[in-house]
Amino acid sequence: MQDVIDHLEQNQEAALEQLKELLRIPTVSADSAFADDMRKGAEFVHNALQEAGLSVKTIETPGHPIIYAEWLKAEGAPTVLIYGHYDVQPPDPLDLWTTPAFEPDVRDGCIWARGATDDKGQCWTHVLSVGAWLKVHGSLPVNIKFVIEGEEEVGSENLDVFLEQHKEKLACDVAVVSDSSQYAPGIPAITYGLRGILACEVTLTGPNRDLHSGSFGGAVINPVNALCRLMGMLHDDQGRIQIPGFYDSVIALTAEERAQFASLPFDESEWLADLGTDAPAGEVGFSSNERRWARPTCDINGISGGYSGEGPKTIVPSKATAKITCRLVPDQNPEQLTAALKNFLADNLQPGLKFEFTSQHGAPASVADLNSPYMAAAKSAIEKSFDSVPVMVREGGSIPVVGSFKEILGIDTLLLGWGQNSDNLHSPDEHFSIEDFHRGTAASAYLWQELANG
Amino acid sequence: MQDVIDHLEQNQEAALEQLKELLRIPTVSADSAFADDMRKGAEFVHNALQEAGLSVKTIETPGHPIIYAEWLKAEGAPTVLIYGHYDVQPPDPLDLWTTPAFEPDVRDGCIWARGATDDKGQCWTHVLSVGAWLKVHGSLPVNIKFVIEGEEEVGSENLDVFLEQHKEKLACDVAVVSDSSQYAPGIPAITYGLRGILACEVTLTGPNRDLHSGSFGGAVINPVNALCRLMGMLHDDQGRIQIPGFYDSVIALTAEERAQFASLPFDESEWLADLGTDAPAGEVGFSSNERRWARPTCDINGISGGYSGEGPKTIVPSKATAKITCRLVPDQNPEQLTAALKNFLADNLQPGLKFEFTSQHGAPASVADLNSPYMAAAKSAIEKSFDSVPVMVREGGSIPVVGSFKEILGIDTLLLGWGQNSDNLHSPDEHFSIEDFHRGTAASAYLWQELANG
């Protein structure tokens, strides 16, 4: 093992140069003007994995290609699927970058470029660690499969089809994804839980046209008033969601989880000040981290109805629409709760309204087993490289690929983030700590050994 | 009196021809392309009033001119101010007119043209009746002042300034306005009450930017949820407005008024079907006509916040805005209730929000004295001409000029509508019953006598 770590240390400069080379390719998946660069990026990844000693295949899709690579000679050892993406967010607005987005610059201990942390830099730690094992020992302690796609920033439209089509080829024991963050500088983290989601839209129609609020107001149902009334019924004054059965399947946080969250450094007033609000909000009886990571929500993401131009307009509007998403936690079922939400709204509807409800999408929450040998291996590997026991956190959002791996391949995912929340993902001046890049690479190298030992 | 009526009957054809001539002038006040026509329209009115025997003045304003005319030789008799407007709504969409908007056509007992009812045709009844009196008798039983403006369809911006500046010149006992409708064909009406209004806008700001609803949702105040909650508190389940003190100054309808409203033919299901809704709505314990004419309201005219494009967007929005108008009834005070509404919202605000409240405008309701001699005169005049006792109705909207007359000149207004609700005011194929045109003219001629007798 130490030989691999030594090799990585001795080759840190070359590793950074290789990453820079990749960062110079503007792999903007959203913009067809970058189609040639997407192809170049895919080739770069293909060649690098080949050089690292894996057998590689570029798989065409209706969109951008997926690079698949494997090394499967560790008979009897676990098989690990490593996922990453070589595409990046558009670099706009360009004038807010200190140095150009696709001319990687090293300063203040970081590498600055679009994709530095999301996800080229983080993904590359695994490419490097696997390469080091194969270079030093000619073998790996586990079987490795890489899936590096080029459409993560545009919705991974073709990934699930690929996973379905190659289900057997992709069979594995656990997935590893480094596309998230540490909890804070010096506090590495494993994200073991993600919230699920349900999204829907509700439209109420009252009169068939906007009416004069003088001639008709008071005698005709106003769909904006009615929608507000319904939306106002979603929560009680304790911030608890009022949809019948909403909490029935919620698995409560354990005392250990709550203690772990509570032990994390978290300056709530600073956090709120950054968001521009002066008071915490949400469900009574839970901390902010519990609320955003591990409690379900019901947020109106947008509302519209009637006149929204300047000044007043004296109408009883014809229609009003609200877009709603609920973030879900284990074991809430998105389909069941979509139906429960729809029924709740329909049951409380005032007379005289037309009710339209569209379910948009749903995905269940996921929580990885905190006591699995994979989790223990990841903890140990991170501790060895970062000299710090990783904290166990959850994330309030969804990472669709984690759901797909669970659903299609039946496996848990280890979310091992090497970046920081402050790395400006999706913003100008994206960057990645060079120290964390190297530490992440070493942690990855340790991980293969730990997984084999587990 | 009969001489005047006979004269009017003998000259009906000429009267209609004169109206047609006025209708041919496209006096669209909203569109500067018609500026020359507005001038022509003003001149036409000026000359017609002069020919009728009044002393006339065209008063320039920063917008379109106001025609003022007077005949003040009925010493000791009441002075009546007649208000009308010579400007019209734009005729668009042109292709929906059966015959061109500015080529008046006579068919089905009506005259069809933009302005036929609103307000050239209705206004002209008074010009004709005054002219007939002066022609037949060389005098009128009352003193008459005409104010015919050219900016009613664009907000009468310069009228109040004119009223203020000529307050003494305009001194009078009562105003007469024919710019409304009968209750239904064969059911002439006097509109004796109008609702007032208060208009405001409320904006709630939560976080200083739209936030990812996964990473933040549940732990940060959502201003759209919060605004809906507040708006949902405006009414109870009986449709009663919950702003403290809101009903304190409301003068209840008398038993006579309720009986009068209840006696009017009103097919509620047909009315609702036309509006495209299948159930009446509003304050429990009142009929639809009571609700729209004589009960206060609190309608959200528009709401916006967060994402309103296609599909879902998983954000906690930063802001949400609602535009609210309350229709007011006597003796509610718009300033006091604006403050009460603001306090109600502020008092019920959840923590973590920034609250902005803008008061936009306010006007009190008005009810004319049902027992005044003017009202008796109007009833009697209408009964004589229409062979039917007029019903006493209210209107749920505001007619700003009525408020201005009350506020600046201190007088009540008799709202004597000769048109029908179905005359397509502001729509293609505007028209006016020729029979009602002549009946209205006769009623107007009777009115001067009745007012003198009163």
Interface residues (C-beta under 8 A of the other chain):
Chain A: R195 I197 A199 E201 T205 G206 P207 N208 R209 L211 H212 S213 G214 S215 F216 G217 G218 A219 V220 I221 N222 V224 N225 L227 C228 R229 L230 M231 G232 M233 L234 H235 L272 L275 G276 T277 D278 A279 P280 A281 G282 E283 S288 N289 R291 R292 R295 P296 T297 C298 D299 I300 N301 G302 I303 S304 G305 G306 Y307 S308 G311 P312 K313 T314 I315 V316 P317 A320 T321 A322 K323 T325 R327 Q350 P351 G352 L353 Q360 H361 E395 G396 G397 S398
Chain B: R195 I197 A199 E201 T205 G206 P207 N208 R209 L211 H212 S213 G214 S215 F216 G217 G218 A219 V220 I221 N222 V224 N225 L227 C228 R229 L230 M231 G232 M233 L234 H235 L272 L275 G276 T277 D278 A279 P280 A281 G282 E283 S288 N289 R291 R292 R295 P296 T297 C298 D299 I300 N301 G302 I303 S304 G305 G306 Y307 S308 G311 P312 K313 T314 I315 V316 P317 A320 T321 A322 K323 T325 R327 Q350 P351 G352 L353 Q360 H361 E395 G396 G397 S398
